[in-house]
């Protein structure tokens, strides 16, 4: 059965127009501009956009630990996370699961296997609304990183591996006062604990990070289908050059203009956080995503820790000089392409019917309907 939507403000990869949209079963069958007079559901000028593609979110962690020191059951946390993802207009999500942490007592160290198994259980039971894949975030200074990572190398859901080093004093945390503010607030550490951890973390990095990085790159490259790699929090030219030599294809959250410029010169996809755009700057005191957008140094937005920020930030990118089609591409077609998901991410005939209805309320985009593969999920 063919379903028709008319009088919608459709945004494609290169244009924006009032028109009609048809889909049958799971596929887009027609996209037309103008008032065609077709019978169908009247969207009254609401936006029709592709379903959003989220490349990096650790939102699941907030549901696993809704308050400090409070652990929540895995499956209910996953279902709640998925509902929030879908309600934000995200139809494809890479759940960013951390392997290793700078805090050995953290939730991440305790829930790794249970989270990944829980996502598989939920998918097998057909209780998830969005399509869920894996983005494994590897903390390179973790002493047991390789033995923790290798069991997941053959997981068919694994779409991205990022190379992370959150050791205080470099990359994201060059400013130790920003680091101290973050961990005392989010993690509930005392200043005394911060002081005690700094020397330990530096020693751990010097002992394990370089060797772990070499082995991870080797493992990912030697697979029959190599796993895409992202460098994380590039700060200097050396950081970017190191990633290029290793074959990374993405620079995730570069912290300086120089690093972003180097990433562009090497044709790496540049990923920035949508909360950075919404807030007007980085919570770590690093480069503003809006400044990178103005310099045409932004390819993909990630909602990171606030799913609803993804769509909001895309619309805000117009303030940085982006056209709406180019801004929407940062949360739809661009991430889909760099992940090799060529069946989704755009309002184009022949692609999967992943789309969302968005209504502007006082210049704020509100998701009022979500469809994945032609089925309404919100």
TIMI-913868 format. One line per field, with one value per residue (C-alpha): residue number from 0; x, y, z; residue in three letters. Coordinates in nm, 2 decimals, always signed. Layout:
i (NUM:...)
X (X:...)
Y (Y:...)
Z (Z:...)
aa (ALA:...)
This chain:
i (0:1:2:3:4:5:6:7:8:9:10:11:12:13:14:15:16:17:18:19:20:21:22:23:24:25:26:27:28:29:30:31:32:33:34:35:36:37:38:39:40:41:42:43:44:45:46:47:48:49:50:51:52:53:54:55:56:57:58:59:60:61:62:63:64:65:66:67:68:69:70:71:72:73:74:75:76:77:78:79:80:81:82:83:84:85:86:87:88:89:90:91:92:93:94:95:96:97:98:99:100:101:102:103:104:105:106:107:108:109:110:111:112:113:114:115:116:117:118:119:120:121:122:123:124:125:126:127:128:129:130:131:132:133:134:135:136:137:138:139:140:141:142:143:144:145:146:147:148:149:150:151:152:153:154:155:156:157:158:159:160:161:162:163:164:165:166:167:168:169:170:171:172:173:174:175:176:177:178:179:180:181:182:183:184:185:186:187:188:189:190:191:192:193:194:195:196:197:198:199:200:201:202:203:204:205:206:207:208:209:210:211:212:213:214:215:216:217:218:219:220:221:222:223:224:225:226:227:228:229:230:231:232:233:234:235:236:237:238:239:240:241:242:243:244:245:246:247:248:249:250:251:252:253:254:255:256:257:258:259:260:261:262:263:264:265:266:267:268:269:270:271:272:273:274:275:276:277:278:279:280:281:282:283:284:285:286:287:288:289:290:291:292:293:294:295:296:297:298:299:300:301:302:303:304:305:306:307:308:309:310:311:312:313:314:315:316:317:318:319:320:321:322:323:324:325:326:327:328:329:330:331:332:333:334:335:336:337:338:339:340:341:342:343:344:345:346:347:348:349:350:351:352:353:354:355:356:357:358:359:360:361:362:363:364:365:366:367:368:369:370:371:372:373:374:375:376:377)
X (+0.00:+0.13:+0.12:+0.12:+0.21:+0.14:+0.19:+0.51:+0.83:+1.07:+1.45:+1.67:+2.04:+2.05:+1.72:+1.41:+1.06:+0.69:+0.58:+0.46:+0.62:+0.52:+0.64:+0.54:+0.63:+0.98:+1.09:+1.05:+0.88:+0.84:+0.94:+0.78:+0.78:+0.48:+0.11:+0.04:-0.32:-0.25:-0.48:-0.30:-0.22:-0.18:+0.12:+0.02:+0.37:+0.55:+0.90:+0.96:+1.33:+1.53:+1.54:+1.85:+2.16:+2.35:+2.71:+2.81:+2.59:+2.66:+2.30:+2.25:+2.48:+2.25:+1.97:+2.20:+2.29:+2.01:+2.16:+2.52:+2.58:+2.23:+2.25:+1.94:+1.85:+2.00:+1.70:+1.46:+1.75:+1.79:+1.42:+1.41:+1.72:+1.57:+1.24:+1.43:+1.64:+1.34:+1.15:+1.44:+1.39:+1.69:+1.61:+1.97:+2.20:+2.55:+2.55:+2.89:+3.00:+3.32:+3.59:+3.81:+3.79:+4.02:+3.82:+3.85:+3.54:+3.32:+2.99:+3.15:+3.38:+3.09:+2.83:+3.03:+2.93:+2.58:+2.51:+2.62:+2.43:+2.13:+2.11:+2.12:+1.85:+1.63:+1.69:+1.61:+1.29:+1.19:+1.13:+1.36:+1.22:+1.54:+1.81:+2.09:+2.46:+2.78:+3.05:+3.32:+3.51:+3.85:+4.03:+4.39:+4.55:+4.34:+4.58:+4.34:+4.21:+4.30:+4.15:+3.84:+3.81:+3.88:+3.56:+3.36:+3.57:+3.34:+3.01:+2.81:+2.67:+3.02:+3.03:+3.30:+3.59:+3.73:+4.08:+4.05:+4.29:+4.12:+4.44:+4.42:+4.67:+4.63:+4.37:+4.03:+4.17:+4.46:+4.31:+4.33:+4.09:+3.82:+3.89:+3.87:+3.53:+3.40:+3.49:+3.39:+3.06:+2.97:+3.16:+3.12:+3.50:+3.65:+3.94:+4.15:+4.06:+4.14:+4.48:+4.55:+4.44:+4.65:+4.99:+4.84:+4.67:+4.98:+5.18:+4.92:+4.91:+5.29:+5.29:+5.00:+4.86:+5.10:+5.12:+4.74:+4.69:+4.92:+4.75:+4.39:+4.48:+4.63:+4.33:+4.08:+4.28:+4.33:+3.96:+3.81:+3.60:+3.81:+3.63:+3.63:+3.85:+3.80:+4.06:+3.92:+3.98:+4.26:+4.44:+4.76:+4.89:+5.08:+4.75:+4.59:+4.90:+4.92:+4.57:+4.62:+4.92:+4.70:+4.42:+4.16:+3.87:+3.72:+3.84:+3.59:+3.56:+3.88:+3.96:+4.14:+4.10:+4.45:+4.35:+4.03:+4.21:+4.46:+4.18:+4.02:+4.35:+4.38:+4.01:+3.90:+3.54:+3.51:+3.26:+3.15:+2.90:+2.55:+2.54:+2.84:+2.63:+2.32:+2.52:+2.73:+3.06:+3.24:+3.19:+3.56:+3.67:+3.77:+3.69:+3.33:+3.14:+2.98:+3.32:+3.42:+3.09:+3.16:+3.50:+3.34:+3.52:+3.22:+3.08:+2.88:+2.71:+2.67:+2.42:+2.69:+2.50:+2.17:+1.97:+1.74:+2.03:+2.09:+1.80:+1.81:+2.17:+2.12:+1.87:+2.10:+2.38:+2.20:+2.32:+2.67:+2.60:+2.49:+2.19:+1.93:+1.99:+2.36:+2.29:+2.04:+2.30:+2.53:+2.28:+2.15:+2.33:+2.68:+2.70:+2.52:+2.78:+3.09:+2.95:+2.88:+2.50:+2.39:+2.03:+1.93:+1.99:+1.82:+1.48:+1.55:+1.35:+1.47:+1.61:+1.46:+1.16:+1.32:+1.17:+1.04:+0.78:+0.91:+0.70:+0.86:+0.74:+0.90:+1.20:+1.25:+1.21:+0.98:+0.96:+0.59:+0.62:+0.89:+0.89:+1.15:+1.14:+0.79:+0.65:+0.56:+0.76:+0.67)
Y (+0.00:+0.34:+0.61:+0.98:+1.28:+1.62:+1.99:+1.91:+2.12:+1.87:+1.90:+1.69:+1.68:+2.00:+2.17:+2.27:+2.29:+2.24:+1.92:+1.56:+1.24:+0.88:+0.55:+0.19:-0.09:+0.01:+0.23:+0.59:+0.57:+0.94:+1.29:+1.58:+1.96:+2.19:+2.13:+1.83:+1.78:+1.43:+1.27:+1.20:+1.32:+1.70:+1.80:+2.17:+2.28:+2.09:+1.98:+1.63:+1.53:+1.21:+1.01:+1.12:+0.91:+0.93:+0.83:+0.87:+0.88:+0.76:+0.84:+0.48:+0.54:+0.80:+0.53:+0.27:+0.52:+0.77:+0.91:+0.88:+0.54:+0.42:+0.12:+0.05:-0.29:-0.33:-0.41:-0.14:+0.11:+0.01:+0.04:+0.38:+0.49:+0.37:+0.55:+0.88:+0.82:+0.76:+1.05:+1.28:+1.18:+0.94:+0.63:+0.49:+0.51:+0.39:+0.33:+0.45:+0.18:+0.26:-0.01:+0.09:+0.41:+0.64:+0.54:+0.17:+0.19:+0.34:+0.22:+0.16:-0.10:-0.28:-0.29:-0.34:-0.70:-0.66:-0.36:-0.51:-0.84:-0.64:-0.45:-0.78:-0.93:-0.62:-0.63:-1.00:-0.95:-0.67:-0.42:-0.15:+0.14:+0.27:+0.06:+0.01:-0.05:-0.04:+0.23:+0.10:+0.38:+0.24:+0.41:+0.34:+0.36:+0.08:-0.20:-0.48:-0.31:-0.57:-0.87:-0.66:-0.55:-0.86:-1.05:-0.79:-0.77:-1.00:-0.85:-0.77:-0.46:-0.30:+0.00:+0.23:+0.22:+0.54:+0.58:+0.78:+0.90:+1.10:+1.12:+1.47:+1.72:+1.66:+1.64:+1.72:+1.80:+2.03:+2.26:+2.07:+2.31:+2.22:+1.85:+1.90:+2.08:+1.80:+1.50:+1.66:+1.75:+1.45:+1.17:+1.31:+1.29:+1.49:+1.72:+1.49:+1.19:+1.41:+1.49:+1.12:+1.01:+1.24:+1.08:+0.73:+0.82:+0.96:+0.66:+0.43:+0.62:+0.61:+0.24:+0.12:+0.38:+0.35:-0.03:-0.06:+0.19:+0.00:-0.33:-0.20:-0.05:-0.38:-0.58:-0.35:-0.33:-0.71:-0.80:-0.91:-0.59:-0.34:-0.14:+0.24:+0.42:+0.76:+0.96:+1.14:+1.49:+1.58:+1.89:+1.92:+1.86:+1.56:+1.40:+1.43:+1.31:+1.01:+0.92:+0.96:+0.72:+0.47:+0.50:+0.68:+0.83:+1.06:+1.32:+1.31:+1.63:+1.81:+2.06:+2.33:+2.51:+2.39:+2.03:+2.07:+2.24:+1.96:+1.71:+1.88:+1.89:+1.51:+1.46:+1.33:+1.37:+1.62:+1.53:+1.78:+1.77:+1.90:+2.01:+2.23:+2.40:+2.44:+2.57:+2.80:+2.64:+2.34:+2.24:+2.15:+2.50:+2.38:+2.51:+2.61:+2.39:+2.70:+2.85:+2.54:+2.55:+2.91:+2.80:+2.51:+2.26:+2.06:+1.75:+1.56:+1.64:+1.39:+1.43:+1.29:+1.31:+1.49:+1.31:+1.60:+1.83:+1.66:+1.81:+2.14:+2.19:+2.12:+2.40:+2.63:+2.58:+2.81:+3.09:+2.99:+3.04:+2.69:+2.64:+2.42:+2.13:+2.14:+2.16:+1.87:+1.67:+1.68:+1.47:+1.25:+1.18:+1.27:+1.02:+0.76:+0.79:+0.77:+0.46:+0.30:+0.30:+0.39:+0.28:+0.57:+0.93:+1.12:+1.19:+1.02:+0.78:+0.42:+0.47:+0.33:+0.53:+0.66:+1.01:+1.25:+1.52:+1.84:+2.14:+2.47:+2.62:+2.96:+2.87:+2.54:+2.22:+1.98:+1.61:+1.52:+1.19:+0.94:+0.66:+0.39:+0.17:+0.30:+0.21:+0.48:+0.44:+0.77)
Z (+0.00:-0.10:+0.17:+0.07:+0.27:+0.12:+0.21:+0.39:+0.41:+0.27:+0.32:+0.09:+0.08:-0.14:-0.12:+0.08:-0.06:+0.00:-0.16:-0.13:-0.02:-0.09:+0.06:+0.03:+0.27:+0.38:+0.09:-0.03:-0.37:-0.47:-0.36:-0.54:-0.50:-0.53:-0.44:-0.65:-0.54:-0.43:-0.18:+0.15:+0.49:+0.51:+0.72:+0.72:+0.64:+0.91:+0.82:+0.68:+0.75:+0.73:+1.04:+1.24:+1.25:+1.58:+1.57:+1.94:+2.25:+2.60:+2.70:+2.81:+3.10:+3.25:+3.26:+3.41:+3.69:+3.72:+4.04:+4.17:+4.33:+4.21:+3.96:+3.75:+3.59:+3.25:+3.03:+3.18:+3.13:+2.77:+2.70:+2.85:+2.66:+2.33:+2.39:+2.45:+2.14:+1.92:+2.07:+1.97:+1.61:+1.60:+1.39:+1.38:+1.68:+1.76:+2.13:+2.26:+2.50:+2.69:+2.73:+3.02:+3.22:+3.42:+3.73:+3.80:+4.02:+3.76:+3.63:+3.29:+3.43:+3.58:+3.30:+2.98:+2.90:+3.05:+2.84:+2.51:+2.59:+2.70:+2.37:+2.19:+2.40:+2.35:+1.97:+1.95:+2.14:+1.90:+2.17:+2.04:+1.83:+1.68:+1.50:+1.75:+1.66:+1.86:+1.89:+2.12:+2.29:+2.39:+2.68:+2.57:+2.91:+3.04:+3.14:+3.04:+2.73:+2.47:+2.65:+2.72:+2.36:+2.15:+2.24:+2.05:+1.74:+1.54:+1.67:+1.36:+1.53:+1.57:+1.33:+1.49:+1.72:+1.88:+2.02:+2.35:+2.61:+2.89:+3.10:+3.26:+3.13:+2.76:+2.47:+2.62:+2.96:+2.89:+3.16:+3.49:+3.66:+3.40:+3.47:+3.84:+3.80:+3.58:+3.79:+4.12:+3.97:+3.75:+3.92:+4.28:+4.34:+4.62:+4.56:+4.76:+4.54:+4.23:+4.37:+4.45:+4.10:+3.88:+3.93:+3.90:+3.58:+3.42:+3.51:+3.37:+3.04:+3.00:+3.06:+2.85:+2.61:+2.32:+2.31:+2.34:+2.05:+1.82:+1.90:+1.86:+1.52:+1.41:+1.52:+1.35:+1.02:+0.99:+0.99:+0.66:+0.67:+0.86:+1.13:+1.09:+1.34:+1.49:+1.68:+1.98:+2.12:+1.87:+2.01:+1.81:+1.46:+1.59:+1.72:+1.38:+1.19:+1.42:+1.34:+0.97:+0.97:+1.15:+0.89:+1.10:+0.89:+1.15:+1.40:+1.68:+1.89:+1.79:+2.07:+1.87:+1.54:+1.44:+1.49:+1.29:+1.01:+0.99:+0.99:+0.69:+0.51:+0.55:+0.45:+0.78:+0.88:+1.16:+1.43:+1.70:+1.99:+1.94:+2.31:+2.23:+1.96:+2.18:+2.48:+2.26:+2.37:+2.51:+2.87:+2.87:+2.76:+2.41:+2.06:+1.99:+1.74:+1.60:+1.52:+1.33:+1.14:+1.04:+0.91:+0.72:+0.95:+1.06:+0.89:+1.16:+1.49:+1.77:+2.05:+2.30:+2.63:+2.53:+2.26:+2.20:+2.12:+1.79:+1.60:+1.79:+1.71:+1.34:+1.31:+1.51:+1.26:+1.03:+1.26:+1.16:+0.79:+0.69:+0.47:+0.63:+0.39:+0.47:+0.85:+0.84:+0.65:+0.96:+1.15:+0.86:+0.53:+0.64:+0.93:+0.73:+0.45:+0.67:+0.84:+0.50:+0.57:+0.22:+0.25:+0.48:+0.58:+0.30:+0.16:-0.17:-0.38:-0.33:+0.02:+0.34:+0.46:+0.78:+0.83:+1.10:+1.13:+1.29:+1.40:+1.48:+1.80:+1.88:+1.66:+1.84:+1.64:+1.81:+1.69:+1.66:+1.47:+1.38:+1.12:+1.07:+0.76:+0.69:+1.04:+1.28:+1.61:+1.78)
aa (UNK:UNK:UNK:UNK:UNK:UNK:UNK:UNK:UNK:UNK:UNK:UNK:UNK:UNK:UNK:UNK:UNK:UNK:UNK:UNK:UNK:UNK:UNK:UNK:UNK:UNK:UNK:UNK:UNK:UNK:UNK:UNK:UNK:UNK:UNK:UNK:UNK:UNK:UNK:UNK:UNK:UNK:UNK:UNK:UNK:UNK:UNK:UNK:UNK:UNK:UNK:UNK:UNK:UNK:UNK:UNK:UNK:UNK:UNK:UNK:UNK:UNK:UNK:UNK:UNK:UNK:UNK:UNK:UNK:UNK:UNK:UNK:UNK:UNK:UNK:UNK:UNK:UNK:UNK:UNK:UNK:UNK:UNK:UNK:UNK:UNK:UNK:UNK:UNK:UNK:UNK:UNK:UNK:UNK:UNK:UNK:UNK:UNK:UNK:UNK:UNK:UNK:UNK:UNK:UNK:UNK:UNK:UNK:UNK:UNK:UNK:UNK:UNK:UNK:UNK:UNK:UNK:UNK:UNK:UNK:UNK:UNK:UNK:UNK:UNK:UNK:UNK:UNK:UNK:UNK:UNK:UNK:UNK:UNK:UNK:UNK:UNK:UNK:UNK:UNK:UNK:UNK:UNK:UNK:UNK:UNK:UNK:UNK:UNK:UNK:UNK:UNK:UNK:UNK:UNK:UNK:UNK:UNK:UNK:UNK:UNK:UNK:UNK:UNK:UNK:UNK:UNK:UNK:UNK:UNK:UNK:UNK:UNK:UNK:UNK:UNK:UNK:UNK:UNK:UNK:UNK:UNK:UNK:UNK:UNK:UNK:UNK:UNK:UNK:UNK:UNK:UNK:UNK:UNK:UNK:UNK:UNK:UNK:UNK:UNK:UNK:UNK:UNK:UNK:UNK:UNK:UNK:UNK:UNK:UNK:UNK:UNK:UNK:UNK:UNK:UNK:UNK:UNK:UNK:UNK:UNK:UNK:UNK:UNK:UNK:UNK:UNK:UNK:UNK:UNK:UNK:UNK:UNK:UNK:UNK:UNK:UNK:UNK:UNK:UNK:UNK:UNK:UNK:UNK:UNK:UNK:UNK:UNK:UNK:UNK:UNK:UNK:UNK:UNK:UNK:UNK:UNK:UNK:UNK:UNK:UNK:UNK:UNK:UNK:UNK:UNK:UNK:UNK:UNK:UNK:UNK:UNK:UNK:UNK:UNK:UNK:UNK:UNK:UNK:UNK:UNK:UNK:UNK:UNK:UNK:UNK:UNK:UNK:UNK:UNK:UNK:UNK:UNK:UNK:UNK:UNK:UNK:UNK:UNK:UNK:UNK:UNK:UNK:UNK:UNK:UNK:UNK:UNK:UNK:UNK:UNK:UNK:UNK:UNK:UNK:UNK:UNK:UNK:UNK:UNK:UNK:UNK:UNK:UNK:UNK:UNK:UNK:UNK:UNK:UNK:UNK:UNK:UNK:UNK:UNK:UNK:UNK:UNK:UNK:UNK:UNK:UNK:UNK:UNK:UNK:UNK:UNK:UNK:UNK:UNK:UNK:UNK:UNK:UNK:UNK:UNK:UNK:UNK:UNK:UNK:UNK:UNK:UNK:UNK:UNK:UNK:UNK:UNK:UNK:UNK:UNK:UNK:UNK:UNK:UNK:UNK:UNK:UNK)
